[in-house]
Amino acid sequence: MKRWPVAGEGPLIKICGITTPALAEAAVAAGADMIGVVHFKPSPRHLTVDAAAEIAQTVRGRAFVVALTVDADDATIDALLAHVRPDALQLHGKETPERVAALAARSGLPVAKAIGVAAAGDLALADRYDALLVIDAKPPKGADRPGGHGQPFDWTLLDALDPSRPFMLSGGLDPASVGRAVRLVRPYAVDVSSGVESGGVKDPAKMAAFVSAVHSAAAAEGITA
């Protein structure tokens, strides 16, 4: 079974919602360790299976490719596995611990499970999942899709998380905020999407600035993930 990449100096960097091969190349050139492709129609970053496969092929072997889905059925997962051939799955829906375990077994891939956090009690879900946690902000009330929608949450809530458990931090990160996040919560990885966009499209300059901010914060604090 594949495993998540081993972090080196500081947290790994995932840039999610990549929509074209050119932007995938730009993300890798900026220094991203992982890229995410989204297969979920309500998302503005949704890709068809074929489009996601093209992006994955562009960076295969140079970045860890993560396929993000929301409450996908087995047929959808099988199509992603067969055509995209991702290195990992990231689940952002209401997937139960049993469903997450079943998809890990079905795919033979490492799986990440997103948990929306707005209050300390939301972290109670963490112990139920045998997966890499993606700690994200809860979506705004009435939102038609999961995720933090570019908004951060109170990172001090993560003090309640088992310090030995690695996690990926998401929600409201951008080049200006990620350095503080790295210093404060010391995640295994950081996951960014809208925070490196201009006009809803990934911006190569912002991606490079994000990566630089992560590396600078880790180096200044002597942080190893």
C-alpha beads as a LAMMPS data file, in Angstrom:
LAMMPS data file: protein, C-alpha beads

225 atoms
224 bonds

1 atom types
1 bond types

-500.0 500.0 xlo xhi
-500.0 500.0 ylo yhi
-500.0 500.0 zlo zhi

Masses

1 110.0

Atoms # bond

1 1 1 0.000 0.000 0.000
2 1 1 1.193 3.505 -0.781
3 1 1 1.892 5.875 2.069
4 1 1 1.780 9.612 2.552
5 1 1 5.090 11.340 1.777
6 1 1 7.589 11.765 4.578
7 1 1 7.927 15.370 5.665
8 1 1 11.379 16.869 5.810
9 1 1 12.197 20.317 7.080
10 1 1 8.845 21.828 7.939
11 1 1 5.390 20.832 6.729
12 1 1 4.622 19.471 3.306
13 1 1 2.706 21.763 0.974
14 1 1 -0.425 20.748 -0.933
15 1 1 -1.977 23.048 -3.505
16 1 1 -5.516 21.884 -4.168
17 1 1 -7.994 22.664 -6.912
18 1 1 -5.487 22.616 -9.762
19 1 1 -7.469 22.938 -12.988
20 1 1 -4.990 22.805 -15.891
21 1 1 -1.710 21.059 -16.702
22 1 1 0.011 24.456 -16.953
23 1 1 -1.073 25.347 -13.419
24 1 1 0.056 21.936 -12.214
25 1 1 3.478 22.673 -13.691
26 1 1 3.487 26.069 -11.994
27 1 1 2.601 24.504 -8.639
28 1 1 5.449 22.014 -8.913
29 1 1 7.837 24.745 -10.033
30 1 1 6.822 26.791 -6.994
31 1 1 7.761 23.890 -4.732
32 1 1 4.469 22.142 -3.960
33 1 1 4.902 18.608 -2.653
34 1 1 1.325 17.590 -3.410
35 1 1 -1.343 18.754 -5.812
36 1 1 -5.059 18.160 -5.501
37 1 1 -7.570 17.571 -8.276
38 1 1 -11.252 17.965 -7.426
39 1 1 -13.994 15.708 -8.784
40 1 1 -17.197 17.167 -7.339
41 1 1 -19.588 18.979 -9.663
42 1 1 -20.732 21.766 -7.289
43 1 1 -17.137 22.901 -6.873
44 1 1 -15.877 25.723 -9.103
45 1 1 -12.684 23.660 -9.418
46 1 1 -14.455 20.481 -10.533
47 1 1 -12.689 18.432 -13.187
48 1 1 -13.934 15.596 -15.319
49 1 1 -12.130 12.316 -14.814
50 1 1 -10.298 12.803 -18.120
51 1 1 -9.173 16.332 -17.221
52 1 1 -7.970 15.178 -13.815
53 1 1 -6.102 12.317 -15.458
54 1 1 -4.286 14.712 -17.784
55 1 1 -3.137 16.833 -14.856
56 1 1 -2.042 13.790 -12.871
57 1 1 -0.010 12.519 -15.804
58 1 1 1.659 15.919 -16.182
59 1 1 3.198 15.836 -12.702
60 1 1 3.380 12.127 -11.950
61 1 1 6.591 11.289 -10.165
62 1 1 7.281 14.938 -9.342
63 1 1 4.367 15.656 -7.006
64 1 1 2.041 13.478 -4.942
65 1 1 -1.373 13.562 -6.639
66 1 1 -4.438 13.649 -4.381
67 1 1 -7.946 13.130 -5.788
68 1 1 -10.588 14.970 -3.770
69 1 1 -14.181 13.749 -3.730
70 1 1 -17.336 14.320 -1.682
71 1 1 -19.515 11.332 -0.744
72 1 1 -18.537 9.580 -3.978
73 1 1 -20.017 6.191 -4.796
74 1 1 -17.926 3.144 -5.665
75 1 1 -18.311 3.659 -9.416
76 1 1 -16.922 7.188 -9.159
77 1 1 -14.019 6.052 -7.000
78 1 1 -13.246 3.208 -9.396
79 1 1 -13.210 5.615 -12.355
80 1 1 -10.782 7.911 -10.546
81 1 1 -8.545 4.991 -9.598
82 1 1 -8.505 3.592 -13.129
83 1 1 -7.995 6.807 -15.097
84 1 1 -6.467 9.397 -12.773
85 1 1 -4.366 6.878 -10.833
86 1 1 -3.924 9.202 -7.858
87 1 1 -1.450 8.639 -5.066
88 1 1 -4.104 9.280 -2.401
89 1 1 -7.774 10.067 -1.867
90 1 1 -9.127 13.050 0.096
91 1 1 -12.710 12.810 1.324
92 1 1 -14.664 15.956 2.138
93 1 1 -18.188 14.715 2.653
94 1 1 -20.071 12.901 5.384
95 1 1 -18.116 9.693 4.922
96 1 1 -18.337 7.495 8.018
97 1 1 -15.275 5.882 9.591
98 1 1 -16.437 2.604 8.070
99 1 1 -16.703 4.144 4.593
100 1 1 -13.234 5.677 4.906
101 1 1 -11.765 2.311 5.920
102 1 1 -13.578 0.574 3.070
103 1 1 -12.223 3.050 0.508
104 1 1 -8.698 2.644 1.838
105 1 1 -9.027 -1.113 1.420
106 1 1 -10.691 -0.817 -1.995
107 1 1 -8.095 1.573 -3.390
108 1 1 -4.929 0.445 -1.655
109 1 1 -4.146 4.140 -1.237
110 1 1 -3.652 6.417 1.755
111 1 1 -6.815 8.345 2.558
112 1 1 -7.323 11.773 4.084
113 1 1 -10.587 12.720 5.776
114 1 1 -11.622 16.338 6.199
115 1 1 -13.190 17.472 9.459
116 1 1 -14.800 20.893 9.720
117 1 1 -13.959 22.726 12.936
118 1 1 -15.699 25.703 14.487
119 1 1 -15.605 24.698 18.173
120 1 1 -13.517 22.393 20.361
121 1 1 -16.211 19.732 20.337
122 1 1 -15.846 19.270 16.589
123 1 1 -12.501 17.570 17.147
124 1 1 -14.249 14.674 18.906
125 1 1 -14.683 13.133 15.459
126 1 1 -10.935 12.839 15.025
127 1 1 -10.510 9.693 17.100
128 1 1 -13.094 7.836 15.031
129 1 1 -11.115 7.972 11.786
130 1 1 -8.126 5.877 10.809
131 1 1 -6.949 8.351 8.190
132 1 1 -4.870 11.466 7.792
133 1 1 -7.034 14.264 9.134
134 1 1 -7.572 17.427 7.118
135 1 1 -8.577 20.007 9.690
136 1 1 -10.637 22.621 7.880
137 1 1 -13.037 25.402 8.802
138 1 1 -16.708 24.499 8.836
139 1 1 -18.578 25.777 5.780
140 1 1 -20.756 28.859 6.190
141 1 1 -24.411 28.246 7.015
142 1 1 -26.376 27.409 3.892
143 1 1 -23.296 26.550 1.809
144 1 1 -23.879 24.084 -1.020
145 1 1 -20.469 22.482 -0.708
146 1 1 -18.109 21.513 2.128
147 1 1 -14.849 23.171 3.100
148 1 1 -13.901 26.427 4.709
149 1 1 -14.655 28.595 1.668
150 1 1 -11.444 30.525 2.221
151 1 1 -12.176 31.299 5.868
152 1 1 -9.873 30.366 8.763
153 1 1 -10.898 28.951 12.126
154 1 1 -9.457 29.406 15.596
155 1 1 -6.219 27.435 15.377
156 1 1 -5.845 27.336 19.163
157 1 1 -8.664 24.756 19.152
158 1 1 -6.082 22.292 17.859
159 1 1 -4.454 22.263 21.283
160 1 1 -7.029 19.577 22.116
161 1 1 -5.765 17.266 19.357
162 1 1 -3.420 14.400 20.219
163 1 1 0.014 15.989 19.611
164 1 1 1.401 12.731 18.257
165 1 1 -1.185 12.589 15.479
166 1 1 -0.179 14.194 12.163
167 1 1 -2.720 16.320 10.351
168 1 1 -3.079 18.582 7.348
169 1 1 -4.164 22.146 8.093
170 1 1 -6.611 23.828 5.732
171 1 1 -9.065 26.704 5.777
172 1 1 -8.280 30.322 5.032
173 1 1 -4.557 29.892 4.474
174 1 1 -2.750 32.312 2.176
175 1 1 0.797 33.687 1.804
176 1 1 0.180 36.234 4.573
177 1 1 -1.276 33.835 7.161
178 1 1 0.424 30.507 6.602
179 1 1 3.662 31.422 8.366
180 1 1 1.800 32.099 11.609
181 1 1 -0.154 28.874 11.178
182 1 1 3.042 26.861 10.739
183 1 1 4.586 28.391 13.843
184 1 1 1.470 27.958 15.954
185 1 1 0.184 24.481 15.111
186 1 1 3.138 22.734 13.417
187 1 1 1.088 20.582 11.022
188 1 1 2.339 17.653 8.979
189 1 1 1.120 19.498 5.887
190 1 1 -0.696 22.654 4.829
191 1 1 -3.436 22.604 2.209
192 1 1 -4.312 25.727 0.220
193 1 1 -6.720 26.465 -2.612
194 1 1 -8.473 29.845 -2.869
195 1 1 -5.675 31.530 -0.908
196 1 1 -3.366 31.266 -3.910
197 1 1 -5.872 32.390 -6.519
198 1 1 -6.553 35.618 -8.371
199 1 1 -10.033 35.909 -9.837
200 1 1 -10.782 32.294 -9.007
201 1 1 -7.739 30.934 -10.863
202 1 1 -4.486 29.690 -9.373
203 1 1 -1.866 32.448 -9.487
204 1 1 1.739 31.226 -9.988
205 1 1 3.156 34.203 -8.095
206 1 1 0.869 33.549 -5.117
207 1 1 1.715 29.853 -5.151
208 1 1 5.423 30.699 -5.037
209 1 1 4.843 33.224 -2.243
210 1 1 2.892 30.641 -0.239
211 1 1 5.643 28.049 -0.520
212 1 1 8.268 30.633 0.412
213 1 1 6.274 31.685 3.489
214 1 1 5.987 28.084 4.682
215 1 1 9.688 27.423 4.240
216 1 1 10.682 30.705 5.889
217 1 1 8.492 30.082 8.941
218 1 1 9.758 26.522 9.336
219 1 1 13.387 27.595 9.030
220 1 1 12.991 30.474 11.475
221 1 1 11.467 28.202 14.107
222 1 1 13.634 25.174 13.427
223 1 1 10.477 23.212 12.737
224 1 1 10.478 19.711 11.352
225 1 1 7.075 18.208 10.648

Bonds

1 1 1 2
2 1 2 3
3 1 3 4
4 1 4 5
5 1 5 6
6 1 6 7
7 1 7 8
8 1 8 9
9 1 9 10
10 1 10 11
11 1 11 12
12 1 12 13
13 1 13 14
14 1 14 15
15 1 15 16
16 1 16 17
17 1 17 18
18 1 18 19
19 1 19 20
20 1 20 21
21 1 21 22
22 1 22 23
23 1 23 24
24 1 24 25
25 1 25 26
26 1 26 27
27 1 27 28
28 1 28 29
29 1 29 30
30 1 30 31
31 1 31 32
32 1 32 33
33 1 33 34
34 1 34 35
35 1 35 36
36 1 36 37
37 1 37 38
38 1 38 39
39 1 39 40
40 1 40 41
41 1 41 42
42 1 42 43
43 1 43 44
44 1 44 45
45 1 45 46
46 1 46 47
47 1 47 48
48 1 48 49
49 1 49 50
50 1 50 51
51 1 51 52
52 1 52 53
53 1 53 54
54 1 54 55
55 1 55 56
56 1 56 57
57 1 57 58
58 1 58 59
59 1 59 60
60 1 60 61
61 1 61 62
62 1 62 63
63 1 63 64
64 1 64 65
65 1 65 66
66 1 66 67
67 1 67 68
68 1 68 69
69 1 69 70
70 1 70 71
71 1 71 72
72 1 72 73
73 1 73 74
74 1 74 75
75 1 75 76
76 1 76 77
77 1 77 78
78 1 78 79
79 1 79 80
80 1 80 81
81 1 81 82
82 1 82 83
83 1 83 84
84 1 84 85
85 1 85 86
86 1 86 87
87 1 87 88
88 1 88 89
89 1 89 90
90 1 90 91
91 1 91 92
92 1 92 93
93 1 93 94
94 1 94 95
95 1 95 96
96 1 96 97
97 1 97 98
98 1 98 99
99 1 99 100
100 1 100 101
101 1 101 102
102 1 102 103
103 1 103 104
104 1 104 105
105 1 105 106
106 1 106 107
107 1 107 108
108 1 108 109
109 1 109 110
110 1 110 111
111 1 111 112
112 1 112 113
113 1 113 114
114 1 114 115
115 1 115 116
116 1 116 117
117 1 117 118
118 1 118 119
119 1 119 120
120 1 120 121
121 1 121 122
122 1 122 123
123 1 123 124
124 1 124 125
125 1 125 126
126 1 126 127
127 1 127 128
128 1 128 129
129 1 129 130
130 1 130 131
131 1 131 132
132 1 132 133
133 1 133 134
134 1 134 135
135 1 135 136
136 1 136 137
137 1 137 138
138 1 138 139
139 1 139 140
140 1 140 141
141 1 141 142
142 1 142 143
143 1 143 144
144 1 144 145
145 1 145 146
146 1 146 147
147 1 147 148
148 1 148 149
149 1 149 150
150 1 150 151
151 1 151 152
152 1 152 153
153 1 153 154
154 1 154 155
155 1 155 156
156 1 156 157
157 1 157 158
158 1 158 159
159 1 159 160
160 1 160 161
161 1 161 162
162 1 162 163
163 1 163 164
164 1 164 165
165 1 165 166
166 1 166 167
167 1 167 168
168 1 168 169
169 1 169 170
170 1 170 171
171 1 171 172
172 1 172 173
173 1 173 174
174 1 174 175
175 1 175 176
176 1 176 177
177 1 177 178
178 1 178 179
179 1 179 180
180 1 180 181
181 1 181 182
182 1 182 183
183 1 183 184
184 1 184 185
185 1 185 186
186 1 186 187
187 1 187 188
188 1 188 189
189 1 189 190
190 1 190 191
191 1 191 192
192 1 192 193
193 1 193 194
194 1 194 195
195 1 195 196
196 1 196 197
197 1 197 198
198 1 198 199
199 1 199 200
200 1 200 201
201 1 201 202
202 1 202 203
203 1 203 204
204 1 204 205
205 1 205 206
206 1 206 207
207 1 207 208
208 1 208 209
209 1 209 210
210 1 210 211
211 1 211 212
212 1 212 213
213 1 213 214
214 1 214 215
215 1 215 216
216 1 216 217
217 1 217 218
218 1 218 219
219 1 219 220
220 1 220 221
221 1 221 222
222 1 222 223
223 1 223 224
224 1 224 225
